Amino acid sequence: GQIYVAPPDHHMIVSHGKLRLLRTPKENWARPAIDPLFRSVAEAYGPNAIGVILTGYLNDGSLGLAEIKRRGGIAIVQDPDDAAYPEMPGSAAAHVALDYRVALSRMPRLLVELVNGKEGKEAAMPNKSSQPEAEGDSPTIDGEKFDRPLALTCPECGGALHKSENGTIIKFDCHIGHSYTGEVLASAQFDEMERVMRAAVRILNERAEFCLEMAEQARLQ
């Protein structure tokens, strides 16, 4: 009977039956982000977890919802046709084997029925880590896949990014821990490009003003 909302600038995760707030690196250019919460819920509650993706931009939450589904939980999205901003539920629908795709007006009753055990669900996604590694794939360390760094840098810290794939979702991570899906990285790069260009314009304007002042001073001498 409780609703918990993550405060700004903190990830919210489930750990040992408690909620924790962390200022760990941003994921998908956001803190709080959905993926860390969903991953922790999937690990803590397995088949008893229910993940829901509602209206929103880009695709934060798709990887986390896939992890809930992989561990036997229930994956739900708001029908993208019913969402004001369909990108997030649309991404989840494209990359995760959903159990339910419903309009927002149907969501409360569905969740009550699921919690009360009156609704069933589809089988969980297979665990990718149990599948044999194809010849030529990158090595894994502690279950994590490591690729050579790409010629890309993290918009947040400037560190080198390496690419990984989770099902049909492409993901980029830096050594600090910042994490992006491909779509979010494209948006973050554009934001960083705008920031750098604004700084360049400011410096050029300051340089022009400085030169004018120096020229005026020289004329008066």
TORPAVEX-172360 format. One record per residue: x, y, z of N, C-alpha, C in turn. Coordinates in steps of 0.2 Angstrom, whole numbers, plus 5000, padded with zeros to 4 digits. Each point is the difference from the previous one (the first is absolute). Layout:
<atoms>
XYZXYZXYZ...
</atoms>
This chain:
<atoms>
500449945000499650065000500450065000500650004998500550065000500250014993500150064999500450034993500650035002500549984997500750035001500250034994500350075000500250034994500750025001500449994996500750015000500150085000500450035005500250074999500450024995500150064998500450024995500849985001500349994995500849985000500149945005499649965000500149935004499749954997500449944998499749944998499649975006499549974999499649965005500149924999500249965004500149934999499749965006499949944999499749955005500649965002500250005007500549965002499949975007500049935000499849975006499450025004499550014995499350015003499950085002500550044998499950075002500250044993499750065000500250054995500650045002500450014995500750035001500050064995500350065002500150054995500750014999500250004994500750004998500250054995500650045001500250044995500549974995499949944998500549974995499950034993500449984995500050034994499350004997499950064996499450004996499949944995499449984999499949954995499550034995500150004993499650034995499950075002500550035002500050085000499650025006499849955005499550025005500249975007499850045005500149985007499450035004499549975002499949934999499849974993500249944999499949964994499549945002499749974995499549955001500449935000500549994996500449944999500349985007500450045003500249975007499549985005499550035000499449985004499749934998499950004994499749934997500549955001500650014999500549945001500049985007500050055005500049985007499449965002499450024997499449975002500049934997500349994994500049944997500449955004500650025002500549965004499649985007499750055003499749995006499449965001499650014994499349965001499949954994500450004995499949954995499349994997499749955000499449994997499450045004500150035006499550045003500050074998500550024996500150074998499550014994499850075000499550024994500450074998500150004994500350074997499550034995499950065001499650044996500350064997500050014993500250064997499450044997500050065002499550054998500350054995499650054998500250054995500750035002500350024995500750035001500450004994500550045000500550014994500549955001500349994994500649954999499849935002500549965003499949935002500349985007500050055004500249975007499549955003500249955003499649955002499949944996500250004994499949944995500549945003500650025001500549955003499849975007499750055004499849975007499449964999499550024996499449964999500249934997500550004995500249934998500349965005500450035005500349965005499449975005499550045001499449985004499749944997499950004993499749954997500549945000500650014999500549944999500049965007499950035005500049975007499349985002499550004995499449975002499550045002500150075000499550055002499550024994499650045002499550024995500250074997499950014993500250064997499450034997499950065001499450044998500250064997499750034995500050064997499450034999499950075001499550044997500049994993499449994997499950004993500350064997500550004995500350064998499550044996499449974997499550044997499650045005500149985007499650045005500450055004500750004998500550045004500150074997500050055004500250064997500750014997500449965003500749994997500249934999499949974994500049935000500749974999500550045000500749974999500249945005499950025006500249955006499649944999499450005000499649935000500149974993500150044995500149974993500649975000500650025003500649975000500049935004499650015006500049935004499649954996499450024996499649964996500549974995500450034997500449984994500649955003500250015006500649965002499849955005499550005003499849955006499449964998500049935002499449964999499550025005499550044999499650035005499549955002499750015006499549965003499350044998500150075001499450044999500150064997499650034996500150064996499350035001499850055004499450025002499950085000499450024999499950075001500150025007500250065002500150035007499449995004499450004997499350005004499949935002500449954997499949935002500549985005500650045001500549985004499949985007499650055004499949985007499749935001499449994996499749935001500449954999500450004994500549954999500549995005500350055003500549995005499749975006499450025002499649975006499949924999499849994994499949934998500649965000500650024998500649975000500349995007499950055004500249995007499649955004499450004998499549955003500049934997500449994995500149944997499549984995499650044998499449994995500250004993500650024998500250004994500649964999500149974994500649964998500550044997500549974997500650044997500349954995500450024995500349964996500749985003500349954996500649975003500650055000500450005004500650045001500450004993500450054999500550004994500649955002500349974996500549965002500650045002500449975005500650035002500550004995500250064998500550004995500749975002500250015006500649985003500149935000499449964999500149935000500149974993499950044995500149984993500850004999500249954995500750004999500250064996500650025001500350064997500349984993499750044996500249994993500850014999500349964995500750014999500150074997500550035003500250074998499750055004499549985005499750055004500650035005499850065003500550035005500049965006500550005004500049965006499650035005499849965005499650025006500449995006499950055005500350005006499450015006499949955004499550015005499350014997499949964994499450014996499950064996500550055000499950064996500449994994499750034994500449994994500450074999500649994998500550054999500250014993499950054997500350024993500550055000500450004995500550055000499750074999500350055003499750075000499950024992499450044999499950034994500350075000499950034994500350064999499450055002499749995006499550045003500250025007499850065002500150015007499450025004500049995006499450025005499850075000499450024998499850075001500150035007499949955005500050035007500750015002500549954999500750015003500550004995499949984994500550004995500449944999499849955004500349935000499949964994500449954998499849964994499449965001499649994995499449965001500249934997499749955002500049934997499349984999499949964994499349984998499849935002499449995002499849935002499350004997499749944999499349994998499649965005499450025001499649965005499449984996499949944997499549994995500150044994499450044999500050054994500250075002500250015006500250075003500750015000500350054997500750025000500150045005500649995004500150045006500850025000500150065003500750025000500150025008500649985002500250015007500750035000500150045005500750035001500349975006500750015001500349965006499850035007499750065000499750035006499449975002499649984995499449975001499450034997500150064997499450034996499849954994499449994999499749964996499450034995500049984994499650034995499749944996499450014998499849964994500250044994499949974994500250044994499650064999499450005001499650064999500150055005500149985006500250055005500750034999500549964998500650034998500050054995499649994995499950054994499750065003499550005004499850065003500550045005500349965004500550035004500650034996500249974995500550034995499850074998499450004998499750064997500050055005499849995006500050055006500750025001500549955000500750025002500250054994499849984994500250044994499850075001499350015002499750075001500450035005500249975006500350035005500750034998500449964996500650024998500050064995499549994995499950064995499850065004499650005005499850065004500650035003500449955003500750035003500450034995500049974994500550034994499750074998499450005000499750074998500150055005500049985006500150055006500750025000500549954999500750025000500250054994499749984994500150054994499750075001499450005003499750075002500550035005500249975005500550035005500650024997500349964995500650024997499950064995499450004997499950064996499950075004499749995006499950065004500750025003500449955002500750015003500450044994500049984994500450034995499850074999499350015000499850074999500250055005500049975006500250045006500750025000500449954998500850014999500150054994499649994995500150054994499850075002499550015004499850065002500550035005500349965004500550025005500650024996500249974995500650014996499950074996499450014998499950064996500050075005499849995006500050055005500750025002500549955000500750025002500450044995
</atoms>
